[in-house]
């Protein structure tokens, strides 16, 4: 049996690795306790991330930056504003322009000075953007700055960015942390002006070599909520079949996670502290997470195949709309759920519905086969959704064939490692 001191040491290292997977930028200002642990175990973390996932980790005096490689297209998720809305192209442009201005900015500067520098950088790049122009521009500019503050690239030391977003005459003063600002962009663009070609060049989810292919497979397992065999190329499907047990063992040693290996695919099960700014955590305690869990349970009870394991089950539009209305309707129960949240109002039902479906899609429990924004058409339940539903009445087999929770029937053809107990969630992170 491992001594208690060794167990605590291993637990600290694995918790630090999970934090970096979820939040690839960790600073002494934004995550002081986690950064102290990362710094104390930096040698172990640098070596293990390089060997297991092929990721480069830099640990400096006041920040740690995990640089991820590959899987660009398959795991990239949009940045999210404080309102829950995705970054718009304009906000991304301001994020890039702010970084361009900050790397050569003085140690301390005002938002008005930074706005002028951002406008100058935009003119140089041939962009018609000026954060001083009108409120919409200023809010996009401040949304980018608030994200940089969350990453530790800037710190508010006088005034507030939120006040400046509302009233342009309310000045906020920033302290710039140049080393972090330079590390935000892990792979600076070069040698091509075509964004699509740049992303394709960076994406490496199916390399030809055996060693590179096995590392890419581990990355996919670590960064994707559920890896379905049917979604893989033939080469990667063969690698998964031959190396899945070794891959989950290596990842378990690094991240302290369990795994479920089923006929349809593989999912890592992370401890409950594995959430992060860029992580997908399911189930979660917030109202959107609870609504998503309730929706899955209701859909499984209504939409199920006749017999045998099924990888994907279409959800009729009318069924999805009815069940979404049932779980998001701003009635008494919804009022009580949101009363326990940090927000003081019940959100718009249409916005809540889109966020619930987005969470289930990112958690790889549902799939949308038509263009985003086309409503409730084209959705289907995936196999891993079965682990969140009870056994439907008068039926021995629920939707799909992976995992189990409560009374869910077991239909998978292969074994699993680890059981999901109380307090454990299926989680994944994605890097910047």
HELIX and SHEET records of a PDB file:
HELIX    1   1 UNK A    4  UNK A   22  1                                  19    
HELIX    2   2 UNK A   32  UNK A   40  1                                   9    
HELIX    3   3 UNK A   42  UNK A   48  1                                   7    
HELIX    4   4 UNK A   49  UNK A   53  3                                   5    
HELIX    5   5 UNK A   72  UNK A   75  1                                   4    
HELIX    6   6 UNK A   89  UNK A  102  1                                  14    
HELIX    7   7 UNK A  111  UNK A  125  1                                  15    
HELIX    8   8 UNK A  135  UNK A  151  1                                  17    
HELIX    9   9 UNK A  161  UNK A  166  1                                   6    
HELIX   10  10 UNK A  178  UNK A  183  1                                   6    
HELIX   11  11 UNK A  195  UNK A  202  1                                   8    
HELIX   12  12 UNK A  210  UNK A  223  1                                  14    
HELIX   13  13 UNK A  229  UNK A  231  5                                   3    
HELIX   14  14 UNK A  234  UNK A  255  1                                  22    
HELIX   15  15 UNK A  287  UNK A  302  1                                  16    
HELIX   16  16 UNK A  317  UNK A  328  1                                  12    
HELIX   17  17 UNK A  332  UNK A  339  1                                   8    
HELIX   18  18 UNK A  349  UNK A  362  1                                  14    
HELIX   19  19 UNK A  383  UNK A  388  5                                   6    
SHEET    1   A 3 UNK A  25  UNK A  27  0                                        
SHEET    2   A 3 UNK A  63  UNK A  67 -1                                        
SHEET    3   A 3 UNK A  56  UNK A  59 -1                                        
SHEET    1   B 3 UNK A 108  UNK A 110  0                                        
SHEET    2   B 3 UNK A 173  UNK A 176 -1                                        
SHEET    3   B 3 UNK A 154  UNK A 158 -1                                        
SHEET    1   C 3 UNK A 227  UNK A 228  0                                        
SHEET    2   C 3 UNK A 265  UNK A 269 -1                                        
SHEET    3   C 3 UNK A 258  UNK A 261 -1                                        
SHEET    1   D 2 UNK A 279  UNK A 282  0                                        
SHEET    2   D 2 UNK A 426  UNK A 429 -1                                        
SHEET    1   E 3 UNK A 312  UNK A 314  0                                        
SHEET    2   E 3 UNK A 379  UNK A 382 -1                                        
SHEET    3   E 3 UNK A 366  UNK A 368 -1                                        
END                                                                             
